Amino acid sequence: MKKLVLRIAKFLLVVLLILVVGLVASYRPDLSFESLVPKYTDEYSHFLNVDGINIHLKVKGEGEPIFLIHGSFSSLHTWEAWEDELSRYFMTISMDLPGHGLTGPDSQKRYGITDYAGFVLDIADQLNLQKFHVAGNSMGGAVALRLASEAPDRILTLNLVDAAGAPPSLAKDSSRVKSYNSGAWIFKVAQNPVFNKLLLKCTPKFLFGMNLKQVFADDDKITEDMLTRYYELLRRDGNRQATVDRLTGRKPYDLDFSKINMPVLIMWGAEDKWISLDNGRRLEKAIPRATLKVFDHVGHVPMEESPTETVAEYLAFLGVSVDRDYLSPKTYYSYVNRMGHFGHASAFVGQSDLADRKVGSREK
């Protein structure tokens, strides 16, 4: 009996040692803002003080503005391929939402969908943009929906890319929704009171590899640079704590689908494992004038996994006809101009208006 007890004790000790070694090996410190700026900014980057937070923006191109809003665990870089093409015809504005990317944490923990929608409207006001298009992916789709519900008179068109925020049912009384969640395991880990403490310091890179394999339908499209970008920006000082704060203190928000009366394109990856296609179908049913486009063999981030096909579809929705190889001359014929929504080009901000907010000028 004593031998058995001794063996069990030794086994438990070995398991404990393995766990300790594993935790020590997976410890990863935060990365400073200063060390990340040279790697994750370019000539289109700006820092704009929005209600006390220095928000990292990218503004590219000229013309009618399009706000591009990223999802959870992501950053403005998720839109890079789309920005390259959209900026030939429009002004694209992407941002790192608070708690993400180079923007980093908010001392007031304003990480709710309504908070984020408010930040986008504040950015639009500072840039003197009265009306604009909005595209949002995942959590960013819920932010886009909130914008369209809160300020429908300012939103020209809405593009929902594998968006959160679908009503829970198709019942007639489901025009309002008050929750956002995903069934992805990373959300459950971040919300667990034991494991989320480990997540703050022990975040091995392979964990993010597993995460991206859930997000993409085709693993071969996950590059090492992409994985490194997701991984390093999460480790920007304060972002891991902000992620835990955001997912454990989720704030309810309201959507009134009856107010969403602008043209709406819903885009969905057929193999989305985070937010299933059924959510896209419910959104199509709930929103008047909405059109659903499904992309086969594509996962949760179509703009990264299948950028050429998806941006061509979006451009067509906006009234721009392009060849899929993008070698034809530019032909610009805007949906909103056809519909008569705009009167003057002076409604748009120029690149020169942001000259004093370039990288390196961290406003206080």
JOJOLIN-V252469 format. One record per backbone hydrogen bond with DSSP energy under -0.5 kcal/mol. NH is the residue of the N-H (numbers start at 0). CO is the residue of the C=O. If there is no record, write none. Layout:
nh=[NH,NH]
co=[CO,CO]
This chain:
nh=[4,5,6,7,8,9,10,11,12,13,14,15,16,17,18,19,20,21,22,23,24,25,26,26,27,30,35,35,36,37,38,39,40,44,45,46,47,49,49,50,52,54,54,56,56,57,58,59,61,65,66,67,68,68,69,69,73,77,78,79,82,83,84,84,85,86,87,88,89,90,91,91,92,93,94,95,96,98,99,102,103,108,110,115,116,117,118,119,120,121,122,123,124,125,126,127,128,129,129,131,132,133,134,135,136,137,137,139,140,141,142,143,144,145,146,147,148,149,150,153,154,155,155,157,158,159,160,160,161,161,163,173,182,186,187,188,189,190,191,191,195,196,197,198,199,200,201,202,202,206,207,207,208,209,210,211,212,213,213,214,215,218,220,221,222,226,227,228,229,230,231,232,233,234,235,236,238,241,242,243,244,245,246,247,248,256,256,258,259,260,262,263,264,265,266,266,267,269,269,270,271,272,278,279,280,281,282,283,284,285,286,287,289,290,292,294,295,297,299,300,303,304,305,309,310,311,312,313,314,315,316,317,318,319,320,320,321,325,332,334,337,338,339,339,340,346,347,352,353,354,356,357,358,360,361,362]
co=[0,1,2,3,4,5,6,7,8,9,10,11,12,13,14,15,16,17,18,19,20,21,22,23,200,234,31,32,32,33,35,35,36,41,56,356,54,47,52,48,49,47,52,45,54,93,43,91,86,90,132,92,66,134,67,94,70,74,75,76,78,79,80,81,81,82,84,85,85,63,59,89,65,57,67,55,94,103,96,99,99,105,108,111,112,113,114,115,116,117,118,119,120,121,122,124,123,127,346,153,64,156,66,158,68,160,161,136,137,137,138,139,140,141,142,143,144,145,146,150,150,131,153,262,133,264,135,158,159,266,137,170,273,183,183,184,185,186,187,188,191,193,193,194,195,197,197,25,200,203,203,204,204,205,206,207,208,209,210,210,211,216,217,218,220,222,223,224,225,226,227,228,229,230,232,30,235,237,238,239,240,241,242,243,244,174,254,255,256,258,155,288,157,290,159,264,292,267,294,297,268,213,275,275,276,277,278,279,280,281,282,285,286,263,265,267,293,294,214,214,300,300,301,305,306,307,308,309,310,311,312,313,315,314,318,330,319,322,330,317,333,334,335,336,335,343,344,349,350,351,353,354,44,357,359,360]
